């Protein structure tokens, strides 16, 4: 929520795209993302705000095990195929429940694998933003293990947030995650995280609605 409000929204606002983050179920909780909860919210938003688009920003790690496409995604060989599998399955499920008009205003996006993965785009600034410069080398070592920050996996033990907490048990996602993201900068995250950047480009280039 704060990542969208304080980092993404200001940049896209300069390009005429105005974001209004809405927590799933109005709870502010990002975990336990189930299809029924999402369907209820999207149906309400798409039918109530007909001059707006709706998109999603959920961690793959936080999706329920029966979320559309999640089990199939795990069998795919590449990160982009995993993400595409979930997004396509989600859109297909929604299309069976929603009318064609609202579906034209829906942009699916799943963050691979977890928000904290984006922070590894620049380990030195990530550590500085958390007030833990002494961890910069450890964060850099983790980053070097993977092709991109988005590849840092979603195991319950080795997900990006778990790796951070192992080194820094007092890590808190909302406050420290936002400070670290600001230190890393959105520009750097976009340069290092291809799938995330592709989503923002899509939002930046949406045609205006009548």
N, C-alpha and C positions, 0 to 999 in steps of 0.2 A: 504493500500500500504506500508506504512512505517513499520507497524507491521510485514508484511511478509518479507520485505527487511531486516529489522534490527534485528528481533528476530527469526523468523522461518527459514529463508534461511541459516543463519550461522550454526544452529544446524543440519539441514538436509544435509548441504554441507559436514559436517564431516563424513556423512554416504554415500557419493557418489551420493546424490540426489541434483541437482542444480536447484533452483527456480528462475524464472524471472517474477515478478509480472507485469501484464498488466492491466491498468484500462479499464473498460467497455467503449467502444466507444472512447478510447483514451482521455477521458475528465477528468479523475481523480475523478469523482463524483461517490459515491457509492449508492446514493439513486435512486429511480425510476427505479428499475431493471425490465425491460420488456423482454418477450421472444423474440420478433423480434430483439431487440438490441443485446441480447445474441447470438441468432442464427447467426447473421451476423458476429460477432466477432469470434465465435467458428469455423464457416465454414472456415473463413480466416486462423485462426491459425492452425487448424488441417490439412488443405490442404497445407499450406505453410511450416510447420515444421513437416515433416513426421517422423523424428527421435525423436520426443518429445511427451510426454503426455500433456494433458491439464486438469486442474481441475478448480473448481469454489470456491470462498469464498465470499458469499453474506449473509447479515443478512436477516433472515426471515422477520423481521420488515420492511426492505426496498424493499421487492418484491412487484410488482404491484398486485392489487387485482385479476387480471385475470391471474396471473402467473400459469403455470401448477401445479396442485395439491394443491395450497394454500388454497382454500376454503374447499377442502376435508380434508386437514390436521387439520383444526380447529375442526373437529368433532372427531378426534382420542383421546383416553383416556390418552395415555402416550407420553412423549416427543420423545422417539425414534421412535414411530409409526408416529408422526407428521413429523419428519424429513424424515423418509423412504418414506412416501407418496409423499412428494415434490420431492425427488430425483428420485424416480421411475417414476413419471409422467413426470419430465423433460427429463429423458433418453428416455422415450417412444416417446415424442414429437420430440426430436432430431433425433431419429432413423428413423422417417418418412421423415426427410429432408436430412439426411446425409447418406453416404455410410457406409457399414459394417466396412471397414478398419479404417476410422477415429473414428468411435464409439468405437472401441476396445481400443483407446488411450484416452478416456474421463472418468474422475473420478468426478462424481457429489458430491458436498458438499454444504450444507446450514447451516450457523451458527444459532443455536437456543439460544436466539432469536436475540441477538444483540452483537456486539463486546464488548461493555461495560460490558456485563454480565460476561465475562471472568475475568475482573479486580476484581470482588468480590470474587475471589478465595482466596485472603488474604487481608482482609479489612484494617489492620494496614499498611501494606506496600503500598497498593493502595493509602491510604490517604497521606502517606509520599511522594510517588512519585509525587503526585499533589501539594506538598508543603502545605498540609492542615491537619496536624496531629490532629487538633481539631475535625475533622470529622470522625476519626477512629471508634469511638463508634457508630456513626450514621450509618456508612457503615456496621458495624458488625451487627447492629440491622436488617438492610435490609436483609443481607445474611442469618440470622437465620430464616427468614420467609419462605425460600425455601429449597427444597430437595438438590439442587445443584445450582451453579451459573448459569448454562444453563437454569434453570427453571424460572428465573426472567422474567416476562411476557412481552408481546409486545403491551400492550395498549398504545395509544397516550399520556396518562397521566402518566402511571407507567412503561414504558419501562426503562431499565437500564440507558440510557443516560438522560432520563427525571428525574429520581430519583436523579441522580448526580447533574443535573442543578438546581433542586429545592433547594438543599443544598448549591450548589456552582455555582451561575449564570454565573460566568466567565469561567466555564469549556469549553475547546476547545478540540475537539476529537483528532486532528492530533498531536499537540504538547504534551498536557497533557496526552492524552490516551497512547501515546507511552512511556512517562516517567513512568507512572503508571504501564504499562505492564512490563517494564524492572525491576522496583522495586519488583513487585510480582514474577517475573521470569517465564520463559516458563515451567520449570520443575513443579512448583507448579500449574500452570494452567492446565497442562496435568494430574496431579494427581487428581484435583478437577472436571475436565470437561471431562466426559467419551466420549461423542460424538466427541468432538474436538480432543481428543487424538486418537480415533479410526481412524479418517481421516489422522492424521499425520503418524500413524503406517502403514496405507495402502500406503501412499506415500513412506515411508521408505522401503517398501517391494515390490515395483513394479519390475517386471522382466525387464531386459535390452531389448531394441528394436534393431532389426537387422539393 
